[in-house]
Amino acid sequence: MSPDPGSSVRIVIQCVYPHDFSLPMYVLAFYPGPKNLPCHSEKFLSAEKLILRLKAAIPGFDETLVVHPPGTTEIIFAQTMKLSDAQREALAWVD
């Protein structure tokens, strides 16, 4: 069996400051296919937990890409990547 080449998925990370919470929350969303409708999203209460999940699934993921100015709500990462089935499973996202 040949390795799974993966399929293109748009990965977006947004840093959000909820009104009732002084610390940021990170939303990791996947947008597969031409319609770019979110297929899956997950919330993380710390950048460290988000980065650990990303590094476990995507070897060599550059954690400096998710650094942002404190106190701002914004998209801090958006990139199209090819993810294998194993990588999607490691991110806890399966179609």
N, CA, C and O atoms as a printed pandas DataFrame, in Angstrom:
     atom_number atom_name residue_name chain_id  residue_number  x_coord  y_coord  z_coord
0              1         N          MET        A               1    0.840   -1.170    0.000
1              2        CA          MET        A               1    0.000    0.000    0.000
2              3         C          MET        A               1    0.891    1.242    0.000
3              4         O          MET        A               1    1.843    1.328    0.776
4              5         N          SER        A               2    0.582    2.195   -0.867
5              6        CA          SER        A               2    1.388    3.411   -0.946
6              7         C          SER        A               2    0.955    4.408    0.116
7              8         O          SER        A               2   -0.182    4.364    0.585
8              9         N          PRO        A               3    1.862    5.315    0.500
9             10        CA          PRO        A               3    1.509    6.303    1.518
10            11         C          PRO        A               3    0.369    7.195    1.048
11            12         O          PRO        A               3    0.234    7.469   -0.144
12            13         N          ASP        A               4   -0.438    7.640    1.979
13            14        CA          ASP        A               4   -1.539    8.537    1.687
14            15         C          ASP        A               4   -0.955    9.903    1.332
15            16         O          ASP        A               4   -0.294   10.519    2.168
16            17         N          PRO        A               5   -1.186   10.398    0.091
17            18        CA          PRO        A               5   -0.617   11.688   -0.295
18            19         C          PRO        A               5   -1.310   12.874    0.360
19            20         O          PRO        A               5   -0.776   13.983    0.369
20            21         N          GLY        A               6   -2.483   12.643    0.900
21            22        CA          GLY        A               6   -3.213   13.718    1.566
22            23         C          GLY        A               6   -4.062   14.518    0.607
23            24         O          GLY        A               6   -3.957   14.392   -0.613
24            25         N          SER        A               7   -4.894   15.334    1.186
25            26        CA          SER        A               7   -5.732   16.220    0.392
26            27         C          SER        A               7   -5.569   17.637    0.927
27            28         O          SER        A               7   -5.266   17.844    2.102
28            29         N          SER        A               8   -5.776   18.602    0.043
29            30        CA          SER        A               8   -5.601   20.002    0.435
30            31         C          SER        A               8   -6.689   20.439    1.400
31            32         O          SER        A               8   -7.877   20.193    1.192
32            33         N          VAL        A               9   -6.249   21.088    2.450
33            34        CA          VAL        A               9   -7.141   21.586    3.488
34            35         C          VAL        A               9   -6.648   22.973    3.882
35            36         O          VAL        A               9   -5.451   23.180    4.081
36            37         N          ARG        A              10   -7.557   23.902    3.990
37            38        CA          ARG        A              10   -7.204   25.241    4.478
38            39         C          ARG        A              10   -7.310   25.215    5.992
39            40         O          ARG        A              10   -8.363   24.896    6.544
40            41         N          ILE        A              11   -6.214   25.554    6.659
41            42        CA          ILE        A              11   -6.180   25.589    8.121
42            43         C          ILE        A              11   -6.141   27.053    8.550
43            44         O          ILE        A              11   -5.310   27.834    8.087
44            45         N          VAL        A              12   -7.055   27.400    9.439
45            46        CA          VAL        A              12   -7.135   28.775    9.933
46            47         C          VAL        A              12   -7.120   28.737   11.454
47            48         O          VAL        A              12   -7.825   27.943   12.075
48            49         N          ILE        A              13   -6.300   29.613   12.048
49            50        CA          ILE        A              13   -6.265   29.756   13.503
50            51         C          ILE        A              13   -6.656   31.189   13.817
51            52         O          ILE        A              13   -6.076   32.139   13.291
52            53         N          GLN        A              14   -7.649   31.327   14.682
53            54        CA          GLN        A              14   -8.083   32.645   15.105
54            55         C          GLN        A              14   -7.895   32.773   16.605
55            56         O          GLN        A              14   -8.237   31.866   17.363
56            57         N          CYS        A              15   -7.357   33.891   17.022
57            58        CA          CYS        A              15   -7.245   34.217   18.442
58            59         C          CYS        A              15   -8.442   35.084   18.791
59            60         O          CYS        A              15   -8.705   36.099   18.146
60            61         N          VAL        A              16   -9.161   34.664   19.825
61            62        CA          VAL        A              16  -10.388   35.361   20.215
62            63         C          VAL        A              16  -10.309   35.694   21.699
63            64         O          VAL        A              16   -9.882   34.870   22.508
64            65         N          TYR        A              17  -10.717   36.883   22.041
65            66        CA          TYR        A              17  -10.831   37.284   23.441
66            67         C          TYR        A              17  -12.313   37.359   23.785
67            68         O          TYR        A              17  -12.955   38.374   23.513
68            69         N          PRO        A              18  -12.871   36.300   24.381
69            70        CA          PRO        A              18  -14.287   36.345   24.761
70            71         C          PRO        A              18  -14.537   37.458   25.770
71            72         O          PRO        A              18  -13.659   37.797   26.563
72            73         N          HIS        A              19  -15.735   38.019   25.736
73            74        CA          HIS        A              19  -16.079   39.148   26.620
74            75         C          HIS        A              19  -15.962   38.796   28.098
75            76         O          HIS        A              19  -15.575   39.641   28.905
76            77         N          ASP        A              20  -16.287   37.573   28.458
77            78        CA          ASP        A              20  -16.287   37.196   29.878
78            79         C          ASP        A              20  -14.999   36.484   30.303
79            80         O          ASP        A              20  -14.952   35.873   31.370
80            81         N          PHE        A              21  -13.976   36.560   29.486
81            82        CA          PHE        A              21  -12.742   35.832   29.755
82            83         C          PHE        A              21  -11.572   36.723   29.373
83            84         O          PHE        A              21  -11.514   37.202   28.241
84            85         N          SER        A              22  -10.643   36.957   30.283
85            86        CA          SER        A              22   -9.562   37.892   30.006
86            87         C          SER        A              22   -8.419   37.282   29.195
87            88         O          SER        A              22   -7.611   38.009   28.617
88            89         N          LEU        A              23   -8.349   35.957   29.153
89            90        CA          LEU        A              23   -7.294   35.294   28.395
90            91         C          LEU        A              23   -7.804   34.897   27.012
91            92         O          LEU        A              23   -9.003   34.686   26.827
92            93         N          PRO        A              24   -6.893   34.797   26.038
93            94        CA          PRO        A              24   -7.339   34.444   24.689
94            95         C          PRO        A              24   -7.752   32.979   24.584
95            96         O          PRO        A              24   -7.320   32.129   25.361
96            97         N          MET        A              25   -8.590   32.720   23.611
97            98        CA          MET        A              25   -8.955   31.369   23.222
98            99         C          MET        A              25   -8.541   31.245   21.753
99           100         O          MET        A              25   -8.604   32.219   21.002
100          101         N          TYR        A              26   -8.122   30.057   21.352
101          102        CA          TYR        A              26   -7.666   29.838   19.997
102          103         C          TYR        A              26   -8.617   28.877   19.307
103          104         O          TYR        A              26   -8.919   27.804   19.830
104          105         N          VAL        A              27   -9.084   29.267   18.134
105          106        CA          VAL        A              27   -9.993   28.432   17.363
106          107         C          VAL        A              27   -9.226   27.921   16.151
107          108         O          VAL        A              27   -8.724   28.701   15.341
108          109         N          LEU        A              28   -9.146   26.602   16.042
109          110        CA          LEU        A              28   -8.499   25.936   14.920
110          111         C          LEU        A              28   -9.608   25.426   14.012
111          112         O          LEU        A              28  -10.433   24.617   14.438
112          113         N          ALA        A              29   -9.637   25.889   12.764
113          114        CA          ALA        A              29  -10.694   25.497   11.836
114          115         C          ALA        A              29  -10.085   24.946   10.556
115          116         O          ALA        A              29   -9.028   25.390   10.110
116          117         N          PHE        A              30  -10.777   23.967    9.973
117          118        CA          PHE        A              30  -10.356   23.348    8.724
118          119         C          PHE        A              30  -11.400   23.644    7.659
119          120         O          PHE        A              30  -12.597   23.486    7.899
120          121         N          TYR        A              31  -10.959   24.068    6.498
121          122        CA          TYR        A              31  -11.844   24.381    5.389
122          123         C          TYR        A              31  -11.451   23.535    4.177
123          124         O          TYR        A              31  -10.595   23.956    3.399
124          125         N          PRO        A              32  -12.042   22.372    3.997
125          126        CA          PRO        A              32  -11.703   21.542    2.850
126          127         C          PRO        A              32  -12.566   21.882    1.635
127          128         O          PRO        A              32  -13.659   22.434    1.766
128          129         N          GLY        A              33  -12.066   21.549    0.476
129          130        CA          GLY        A              33  -12.867   21.629   -0.732
130          131         C          GLY        A              33  -13.067   23.029   -1.281
131          132         O          GLY        A              33  -12.661   24.016   -0.668
132          133         N          PRO        A              34  -13.702   23.102   -2.455
133          134        CA          PRO        A              34  -13.850   24.377   -3.150
134          135         C          PRO        A              34  -14.822   25.347   -2.493
135          136         O          PRO        A              34  -14.714   26.555   -2.706
136          137         N          LYS        A              35  -15.772   24.850   -1.699
137          138        CA          LYS        A              35  -16.751   25.747   -1.092
138          139         C          LYS        A              35  -16.217   26.415    0.166
139          140         O          LYS        A              35  -16.798   27.389    0.643
140          141         N          ASN        A              36  -15.121   25.905    0.706
141          142        CA          ASN        A              36  -14.490   26.450    1.904
142          143         C          ASN        A              36  -15.436   26.557    3.091
143          144         O          ASN        A              36  -15.329   27.487    3.890
144          145         N          LEU        A              37  -16.351   25.622    3.208
145          146        CA          LEU        A              37  -17.231   25.590    4.365
146          147         C          LEU        A              37  -16.510   24.874    5.494
147          148         O          LEU        A              37  -15.882   23.843    5.254
148          149         N          PRO        A              38  -16.580   25.388    6.721
149          150        CA          PRO        A              38  -15.872   24.720    7.809
150          151         C          PRO        A              38  -16.379   23.302    8.007
151          152         O          PRO        A              38  -17.578   23.060    8.143
152          153         N          CYS        A              39  -15.456   22.394    8.019
153          154        CA          CYS        A              39  -15.811   21.000    8.267
154          155         C          CYS        A              39  -15.621   20.680    9.742
155          156         O          CYS        A              39  -16.321   19.835   10.300
156          157         N          HIS        A              40  -14.686   21.351   10.356
157          158        CA          HIS        A              40  -14.389   21.055   11.751
158          159         C          HIS        A              40  -13.721   22.264   12.383
159          160         O          HIS        A              40  -12.943   22.964   11.735
160          161         N          SER        A              41  -14.024   22.504   13.633
161          162        CA          SER        A              41  -13.287   23.513   14.389
162          163         C          SER        A              41  -13.162   23.021   15.823
163          164         O          SER        A              41  -13.993   22.260   16.318
164          165         N          GLU        A              42  -12.121   23.470   16.460
165          166        CA          GLU        A              42  -11.875   23.096   17.847
166          167         C          GLU        A              42  -11.303   24.296   18.576
167          168         O          GLU        A              42  -10.546   25.079   18.002
168          169         N          LYS        A              43  -11.665   24.439   19.846
169          170        CA          LYS        A              43  -11.188   25.554   20.657
170          171         C          LYS        A              43  -10.113   25.081   21.626
171          172         O          LYS        A              43  -10.189   23.984   22.180
172          173         N          PHE        A              44   -9.114   25.931   21.815
173          174        CA          PHE        A              44   -8.026   25.667   22.749
174          175         C          PHE        A              44   -7.930   26.848   23.703
175          176         O          PHE        A              44   -8.041   28.000   23.283
176          177         N          LEU        A              45   -7.727   26.567   24.972
177          178        CA          LEU        A              45   -7.623   27.639   25.958
178          179         C          LEU        A              45   -6.208   28.175   26.111
179          180         O          LEU        A              45   -5.985   29.149   26.830
180          181         N          SER        A              46   -5.244   27.539   25.434
181          182        CA          SER        A              46   -3.881   28.058   25.474
182          183         C          SER        A              46   -3.185   27.809   24.137
183          184         O          SER        A              46   -3.460   26.838   23.432
184          185         N          ALA        A              47   -2.280   28.721   23.823
185          186        CA          ALA        A              47   -1.499   28.565   22.603
186          187         C          ALA        A              47   -0.613   27.330   22.702
187          188         O          ALA        A              47   -0.360   26.663   21.698
188          189         N          GLU        A              48   -0.141   27.023   23.906
189          190        CA          GLU        A              48    0.736   25.871   24.100
190          191         C          GLU        A              48    0.036   24.565   23.721
191          192         O          GLU        A              48    0.628   23.715   23.056
192          193         N          LYS        A              49   -1.224   24.403   24.141
193          194        CA          LYS        A              49   -1.965   23.181   23.801
194          195         C          LYS        A              49   -2.231   23.103   22.303
195          196         O          LYS        A              49   -2.141   22.030   21.706
196          197         N          LEU        A              50   -2.553   24.227   21.706
197          198        CA          LEU        A              50   -2.762   24.271   20.259
198          199         C          LEU        A              50   -1.488   23.875   19.518
199          200         O          LEU        A              50   -1.528   23.055   18.601
200          201         N          ILE        A              51   -0.372   24.452   19.914
201          202        CA          ILE        A              51    0.905   24.170   19.252
202          203         C          ILE        A              51    1.306   22.706   19.429
203          204         O          ILE        A              51    1.794   22.079   18.488
204          205         N          LEU        A              52    1.104   22.162   20.623
205          206        CA          LEU        A              52    1.403   20.739   20.835
206          207         C          LEU        A              52    0.604   19.861   19.883
207          208         O          LEU        A              52    1.145   18.918   19.305
208          209         N          ARG        A              53   -0.684   20.165   19.715
209          210        CA          ARG        A              53   -1.525   19.381   18.805
210          211         C          ARG        A              53   -1.042   19.521   17.362
211          212         O          ARG        A              53   -0.963   18.534   16.631
212          213         N          LEU        A              54   -0.719   20.753   16.954
213          214        CA          LEU        A              54   -0.248   20.969   15.587
214          215         C          LEU        A              54    1.079   20.268   15.318
215          216         O          LEU        A              54    1.260   19.653   14.267
216          217         N          LYS        A              55    1.999   20.362   16.260
217          218        CA          LYS        A              55    3.309   19.718   16.074
218          219         C          LYS        A              55    3.201   18.193   16.060
219          220         O          LYS        A              55    3.958   17.525   15.356
220          221         N          ALA        A              56    2.263   17.637   16.836
221          222        CA          ALA        A              56    2.065   16.188   16.834
222          223         C          ALA        A              56    1.543   15.713   15.482
223          224         O          ALA        A              56    1.882   14.620   15.028
224          225         N          ALA        A              57    0.726   16.532   14.847
225          226        CA          ALA        A              57    0.113   16.148   13.585
226          227         C          ALA        A              57    0.936   16.554   12.367
227          228         O          ALA        A              57    0.947   15.854   11.354
228          229         N          ILE        A              58    1.620   17.680   12.472
229          230        CA          ILE        A              58    2.356   18.232   11.333
230          231         C          ILE        A              58    3.805   18.438   11.752
231          232         O          ILE        A              58    4.163   19.510   12.240
232          233         N          PRO        A              59    4.640   17.420   11.566
233          234        CA          PRO        A              59    6.052   17.546   11.958
234          235         C          PRO        A              59    6.698   18.764   11.305
235          236         O          PRO        A              59    6.519   19.023   10.115
236          237         N          GLY        A              60    7.439   19.489   12.101
237          238        CA          GLY        A              60    8.123   20.667   11.589
238          239         C          GLY        A              60    7.258   21.921   11.555
239          240         O          GLY        A              60    7.684   22.951   11.033
240          241         N          PHE        A              61    6.036   21.846   12.109
241          242        CA          PHE        A              61    5.189   23.035   12.123
242          243         C          PHE        A              61    5.912   24.152   12.871
243          244         O          PHE        A              61    6.412   23.944   13.977
244          245         N          ASP        A              62    5.963   25.317   12.276
245          246        CA          ASP        A              62    6.681   26.460   12.853
246          247         C          ASP        A              62    5.776   27.203   13.827
247          248         O          ASP        A              62    4.869   27.927   13.415
248          249         N          GLU        A              63    6.024   27.022   15.105
249          250        CA          GLU        A              63    5.167   27.624   16.128
250          251         C          GLU        A              63    5.204   29.143   16.132
251          252         O          GLU        A              63    4.296   29.779   16.667
252          253         N          THR        A              64    6.233   29.733   15.548
253          254        CA          THR        A              64    6.293   31.196   15.512
254          255         C          THR        A              64    5.207   31.781   14.611
255          256         O          THR        A              64    4.948   32.983   14.662
256          257         N          LEU        A              65    4.580   30.961   13.803
257          258        CA          LEU        A              65    3.517   31.435   12.924
258          259         C          LEU        A              65    2.237   31.783   13.678
259          260         O          LEU        A              65    1.366   32.460   13.131
260          261         N          VAL        A              66    2.109   31.330   14.924
261          262        CA          VAL        A              66    0.880   31.595   15.676
262          263         C          VAL        A              66    1.077   32.646   16.766
263          264         O          VAL        A              66    0.238   32.760   17.660
264          265         N          VAL        A              67    2.133   33.393   16.716
265          266        CA          VAL        A              67    2.378   34.467   17.673
266          267         C          VAL        A              67    1.602   35.702   17.207
267          268         O          VAL        A              67    1.531   35.991   16.013
268          269         N          HIS        A              68    1.031   36.412   18.157
269          270        CA          HIS        A              68    0.219   37.579   17.808
270          271         C          HIS        A              68    0.341   38.634   18.900
271          272         O          HIS        A              68    0.758   38.333   20.018
272          273         N          PRO        A              69   -0.024   39.872   18.573
273          274        CA          PRO        A              69   -0.005   40.918   19.598
274          275         C          PRO        A              69   -1.046   40.630   20.677
275          276         O          PRO        A              69   -2.167   40.240   20.349
276          277         N          PRO        A              70   -0.714   40.809   21.938
277          278        CA          PRO        A              70   -1.683   40.547   23.004
278          279         C          PRO        A              70   -2.867   41.509   22.938
279          280         O          PRO        A              70   -2.731   42.672   22.558
280          281         N          GLY        A              71   -4.032   40.987   23.319
281          282        CA          GLY        A              71   -5.221   41.813   23.412
282          283         C          GLY        A              71   -5.989   42.004   22.122
283          284         O          GLY        A              71   -6.970   42.748   22.096
284          285         N          THR        A              72   -5.568   41.351   21.050
285          286        CA          THR        A              72   -6.260   41.532   19.775
286          287         C          THR        A              72   -6.967   40.247   19.357
287          288         O          THR        A              72   -6.456   39.147   19.566
288          289         N          THR        A              73   -8.131   40.402   18.772
289          290        CA          THR        A              73   -8.850   39.278   18.189
290          291         C          THR        A              73   -8.589   39.326   16.689
291          292         O          THR        A              73   -8.934   40.300   16.019
292          293         N          GLU        A              74   -7.981   38.273   16.171
293          294        CA          GLU        A              74   -7.630   38.268   14.754
294          295         C          GLU        A              74   -7.279   36.866   14.287
295          296         O          GLU        A              74   -7.029   35.964   15.087
296          297         N          ILE        A              75   -7.268   36.710   12.969
297          298        CA          ILE        A              75   -6.770   35.469   12.375
298          299         C          ILE        A              75   -5.252   35.547   12.431
299          300         O          ILE        A              75   -4.648   36.491   11.921
300          301         N          ILE        A              76   -4.643   34.548   13.055
301          302        CA          ILE        A              76   -3.188   34.593   13.244
302          303         C          ILE        A              76   -2.455   33.580   12.370
303          304         O          ILE        A              76   -1.225   33.557   12.338
304          305         N          PHE        A              77   -3.211   32.746   11.661
305          306        CA          PHE        A              77   -2.601   31.779   10.754
306          307         C          PHE        A              77   -3.654   31.341    9.749
307          308         O          PHE        A              77   -4.789   31.050   10.127
308          309         N          ALA        A              78   -3.292   31.291    8.486
309          310        CA          ALA        A              78   -4.176   30.765    7.445
310          311         C          ALA        A              78   -3.295   30.236    6.330
311          312         O          ALA        A              78   -2.546   30.984    5.702
312          313         N          GLN        A              79   -3.393   28.932    6.091
313          314        CA          GLN        A              79   -2.547   28.317    5.079
314          315         C          GLN        A              79   -3.214   27.058    4.554
315          316         O          GLN        A              79   -3.882   26.342    5.299
316          317         N          THR        A              80   -3.030   26.791    3.270
317          318        CA          THR        A              80   -3.509   25.543    2.682
318          319         C          THR        A              80   -2.391   24.527    2.769
319          320         O          THR        A              80   -1.258   24.793    2.370
320          321         N          MET        A              81   -2.724   23.353    3.300
321          322        CA          MET        A              81   -1.742   22.277    3.460
322          323         C          MET        A              81   -2.343   20.973    2.975
323          324         O          MET        A              81   -3.562   20.811    2.920
324          325         N          LYS        A              82   -1.472   20.053    2.627
325          326        CA          LYS        A              82   -1.916   18.694    2.347
326          327         C          LYS        A              82   -1.779   17.902    3.634
327          328         O          LYS        A              82   -0.696   17.825    4.214
328          329         N          LEU        A              83   -2.887   17.311    4.078
329          330        CA          LEU        A              83   -2.880   16.504    5.292
330          331         C          LEU        A              83   -3.281   15.084    4.957
331          332         O          LEU        A              83   -4.269   14.853    4.259
332          333         N          SER        A              84   -2.516   14.143    5.454
333          334        CA          SER        A              84   -2.851   12.735    5.280
334          335         C          SER        A              84   -3.961   12.367    6.258
335          336         O          SER        A              84   -4.299   13.140    7.154
336          337         N          ASP        A              85   -4.520   11.177    6.069
337          338        CA          ASP        A              85   -5.535   10.698    7.014
338          339         C          ASP        A              85   -4.964   10.640    8.427
339          340         O          ASP        A              85   -5.640   11.001    9.390
340          341         N          ALA        A              86   -3.706   10.182    8.549
341          342        CA          ALA        A              86   -3.075   10.087    9.873
342          343         C          ALA        A              86   -2.921   11.464   10.510
343          344         O          ALA        A              86   -3.111   11.608   11.718
344          345         N          GLN        A              87   -2.582   12.470    9.722
345          346        CA          GLN        A              87   -2.446   13.823   10.259
346          347         C          GLN        A              87   -3.802   14.376   10.703
347          348         O          GLN        A              87   -3.904   15.016   11.750
348          349         N          ARG        A              88   -4.834   14.127    9.909
349          350        CA          ARG        A              88   -6.170   14.590   10.313
350          351         C          ARG        A              88   -6.610   13.903   11.592
351          352         O          ARG        A              88   -7.223   14.532   12.454
352          353         N          GLU        A              89   -6.303   12.614   11.725
353          354        CA          GLU        A              89   -6.639   11.895   12.958
354          355         C          GLU        A              89   -5.884   12.481   14.147
355          356         O          GLU        A              89   -6.445   12.611   15.235
356          357         N          ALA        A              90   -4.613   12.835   13.946
357          358        CA          ALA        A              90   -3.819   13.413   15.024
358          359         C          ALA        A              90   -4.375   14.773   15.458
359          360         O          ALA        A              90   -4.201   15.183   16.605
360          361         N          LEU        A              91   -5.040   15.462   14.539
361          362        CA          LEU        A              91   -5.678   16.733   14.864
362          363         C          LEU        A              91   -7.108   16.510   15.356
363          364         O          LEU        A              91   -7.834   17.466   15.629
364          365         N          ALA        A              92   -7.506   15.242   15.466
365          366        CA          ALA        A              92   -8.858   14.863   15.911
366          367         C          ALA        A              92   -9.909   15.343   14.933
367          368         O          ALA        A              92  -11.008   15.731   15.330
368          369         N          TRP        A              93   -9.567   15.317   13.648
369          370        CA          TRP        A              93  -10.521   15.720   12.619
370          371         C          TRP        A              93  -10.541   14.654   11.538
371          372         O          TRP        A              93   -9.517   14.381   10.912
372          373         N          VAL        A              94  -11.676   14.066   11.321
373          374        CA          VAL        A              94  -11.856   13.064   10.277
374          375         C          VAL        A              94  -13.165   13.383    9.572
375          376         O          VAL        A              94  -14.169   13.668   10.226
376          377         N          ASP        A              95  -13.165   13.338    8.220
377          378        CA          ASP        A              95  -14.406   13.596    7.467
378          379         C          ASP        A              95  -15.490   12.630    7.917
379          380         O          ASP        A              95  -16.610   12.678    7.409
